Amino acid sequence: MRIAIAESERVRGTTSPNPPVGCVILDESGNAVGFGGTQPVGGPHAEVMALREAGLKARGGTAVVTLEPCSHYGRTPPCAETLIEAGIKHVVHATSDPNPKAAGGVEVLKKAGVTVESGLLEQEVSRGPLRAWLHYARTGRPHVTWKYAASLDGRIAAQDGTSRWISSETSRKEVHAMRAKLDAIVVGMNTVRLDDPALTARNADGMPLPRQPLPVVVGTSDLPEGAKLQDTALHLRTHEPDDVLAALAQRGVVDVLLEGGPTLAGAFWRAGRVDRVLAYIAPALLGNGPAAVLDAGVSTITDAVRLTVEDVTMSGPDLRISAVPRT
């Protein structure tokens, strides 16, 4: 299953609005004979890719897949039927498909005499490469990760407005690699005016990576003349997070990184539209300067937004914290 998760991670960012599924086919003796990840929209699903590599060795074998095999006809035939036709006798999947149109693969498999095991490494999958898609399938909204870098005392810039670089080179490289697997990056007009970002994913040499996220600017005013994003960004003339997410969902966007400043972050928090926080905390003190978020709708300590920390690790000299709102 961990190999299947790696296959899923390998294709993450290339499959939206479809899920980035990974699959491994084992022959009757338990040897891995086929590997696959979901292809871009209209292309084969992970199970088909793995079965193609396995060939006749799949007959009588096992399919290990990160998501319950689909049971419906969409742009491609149902994967459950394809596994049955290939002679697969056992299927192991990590998590069930929350999409009612595609769910039901387990029942189809069982009716054909295939044994099914569910829930293997479910948390690793649901917090990993399928996190955003599972949220999208359940809510109809893109998944929003608010990413920010701050000093140890919670400042995202110095008193004079300078902010490059609070986080370390290691953290910045990590963020660029993450950007290449996302569907969109969202910033506000203030960030465009102050920082003039390009919102691209680049390698260590500063060269663009093969896949780039959609840059999105939120705000009712025009982009500044000569801004790097003037000819590349999707400009959404609104301040409402729900309007932003609805427009992105219509474009098949599933996984969103919110990189805007404290005003935009506050708007998304007030609307309850932050699904995950990814904070890079640098071992530095700035004393004065803007906080990471403004007006999150909290007026007293009892209104505090409480989070559950999923992971804490080092990113070079920085502390990286992943957390989600408590439900």
N, C-alpha and C positions, 0 to 999 in steps of 0.2 A: 504493500500500500504506500509506503514512503517513496518508492520509485514512481508510483502513479502520481503522488503529490508533486514530485519533481517535474514530471511531464506536464502537469497542470500549471505549475509555476512558469515553466518554459514558454507556454503559449499565452500566459496572462497578458491582457492588453491588446490582443490581436483578434479576439473572438466576439466582442460586444456587438449586439446585445445578447448573444448566446453565452453560455457559461464556459469558462476555460477548464474543461474536464481532462483528466489524465487517466490512462488505462494501460494495464499490463496483462498479457495473455500468458498463462502457464499451460504447458502440455500435461498429458496424463501423469507424468512422473514428477510434476512440480517444477520443471525447468522453465525459466522465462524465455519465451520464444517470440514475443511481439510487444512492441511499445508504441504508444500513440497519444497525441493531444489533439483537441478540437481544432479544426482549421477555420480560417475566416468565414464569415457568413456566406452560406451557400455551399460551403465545402463539407467534406466528410466529418463526422463526429469522431471522438477519441476511440470509441470501440471499433469503428470501421478501420481507422488507421492501424490500430494494433492487430486486428484480424488479418489485414492485408500482409503485414510483415510475418505473421505467424503461419499463414497459409494452411495447409492440411494438418499441420501440427496442432492446430487449435481443437480439432475434433476430440471430444472426450475430456477436454481440459477445463480450466478455470479462468474466468475474467475477473480481474481486480480493478475496480473503477471508483473514482472519487465521488461520483454522483449516481444516484439510481438511474439505470438505463431508461431512456424515454420510451413512451408507448404510442406516440401520435405521429401522423404524417404531417410534416411541415415542408421545409425546403428539401429535406432528406427523409428516407424511410425511417420507421421507428427502430431504435437500436436494440430493443428487447427482441424483436422479431429477427433481426440480423444475427444476434448471438445464438438464437435457437437454430437458425438455418446453418450456422457454422458448426453446429454440433457441440457447443459449450454445455457442460453438464453442471457447472457450479459457478455462481456469481457472488462476489463479495463487494459490497459498496459501503462507502463511508457515511453518506447522508442521503436522506430522502429528497425527492424533487418537490419543492413547495408550489410549483406551477401546476394548477389543476389541469391544464391542457396537456401537459406532458407526463404527469404522474400516472401511476398504475403499472409501471414496468414490472414491478415485483410480482403482481398478480398474474400478468401475462407469462412471465417466466415460470412461475410455480405451476400454472395450468399445463405448461408444456413438459412438466417433469423435471425442471431445472431446480436444484436446491439453491437457496438464497441465504446469505448471511449479511446482516445489516449492522451499521454503527461502528465499524472498525476505524479507529483513529478519527472519529467524527469531529472532535474539537480541533484537532490539527488542521482539518480541511475547512471547517466553518470559520476559523480564525485566520486561515491562510489564504490560498489563492481563490477560494470560492466565497470569501466573506462578502465582497461587494455585490456579486451576482445574487447570492441568496437574499440579501436585503432588497435588492431591486425586484426580485421575483415575488417577495412577500408584500412589498409596499407600493410598487409601481414607481418609486422614486430612486434616482441615483443615490449611491452611498457616498457620504461626505466625510472625508478625513480632514480635520483642521490641523495643519502643520505650522509650527512656528519655532523660531529660535530665540532664546532669551538669555540674559545674564542670570546669575544665581539669585539676584534680587528682583527678578521678574521684569526687567526692562528689555524692550526689543530694539531700542536705539539709544544713543547718548542724548544729552540735553540739546546739543546743536543739531540733532537729526541724523547724524552719521550712524550707519548700522553695519557697514562692511568692514571686517567680518566679525560678527559675534561668535558664530559657531566655527568649528575647526574645519580644516581641509578634508579630513576623513568624513565628517558629517555631510559636507557639501557634495562630495562624491557619491555618498550613499543616497542623498536626495535626488541627484541627477539620474542615478540608476533606477530609482523608484519612479521618477517622472516618466521614463520610457515605457513603463508598464501601465500607465494610467490612461483614461480616456480624455480627461479635461483638467485644466488648472484654472481656478477662478480667482480673480483679484478685483479690487475696487478701483475707482477712478483716482482716489488719493494716492494709491500705490503707484499707478502709472505716472502721475505727475511728479512724485517725489523720487522714485527709483528708476523709472523708465526701463522696466524689465523686458526681457525677450520671451521669458517663460518656455525656454527650450530645454531639451535634455541633451547634455553634452558629456563627452568622455574626459579623461584626465588631461588631454591635450587641448581641451576647449572646442573640439570638433563636434558637430551635431551627431547624435546617435541615429541609427537607421529609422527608428520609430519615434514620432513626436506626438505629444498630447495636443488636444485642441486648446488654444489659449482663449480665455473668456474674460471679458471686462464688463463689470456691472456698474451702471451709473447713467444718469439721464443726460449729462453734458457730453459734448463731443470730445473725442480723444485729442490730446494736444498735437498740434502740427509737428510732424517729424518724429513722433513717437515710434519706437521699435515695433509696437503692436498695431500701428495704424492700418497696415495692409494685411495683417495675418489673423487678428483676433475676431472672434464672434463678440459683437458689442450688443449687450442686452440692456435696453434703456428702461431699467426698473431698479428699485431698491428692495423689492420683495423676494426673499429667498424662495418661496414657493413658486413664484413666477419663473425664477431662474431655473429651478430644478425641473419644472414642467417643460420649459423650452429645451433643456438638455435631454430629457427623456424622449422627446419627440425625435431627437437626432440619434437615438440609440445609445446615448451615453449612460454608462453603468457606474463607473468608478471616478469620483471627483476628488481633487485635492484643493482645499480652500487655503490659499496662501495670501489672502488679502490682509490689510492692516486691522487695527483694533476696532474700527467702526464697523467694517463688514463682518468681522468675527462676532461682534456683539449682536448684530442683526440676525445672524444664523442661530446664535444661542437663544435669543428671545423667541425665535420661531420654532425652537426645538428641532432644528435640522442639522445638528452636528452629531454624527454617528460614532466618531472616533477622534481621539486627540493623539497627535504624535508631536511630542515636545522634545526639543534639543536644548538642554540646559548647559550653558558654558560656565566654567569655573572662573567667573569674572564679576566684578561689582561696578555698576555705573552710577548708582546713587539717584540721579535724576534721569528723566526721559520717559517716553510713553510706555504704558503697560501693554501687555499682549492683547487684552480685550477690554472694551469699554461698553458700559451699559448692557450687561447681560441679563437684565431684568431682576437683579438681586438688590434688595433694599435693606435686608436684615439677615442676620446669620442663619435664621431658620429657613430662608429662601435659597441658601447656597446650593449650587448645582453640585451634587455629589457624584463622584466617579469611582469606577472600579478599575484598579490598575491591573492590566494584563501582563505587562512585561516591563522590566527595568534592566537596561544593559548599558555598557560603555560604547561610545562611538568616538574612538580616539580619546581625547581628554574630556569630551562632553558626556553628559548623562542623557540617554534617550529613554523616554517614558512613553509607553503606549497605554491608553486608558479609554474606557467607554462609559457613557452615562449610565447610572444605575437605573434599572427598570423596576 
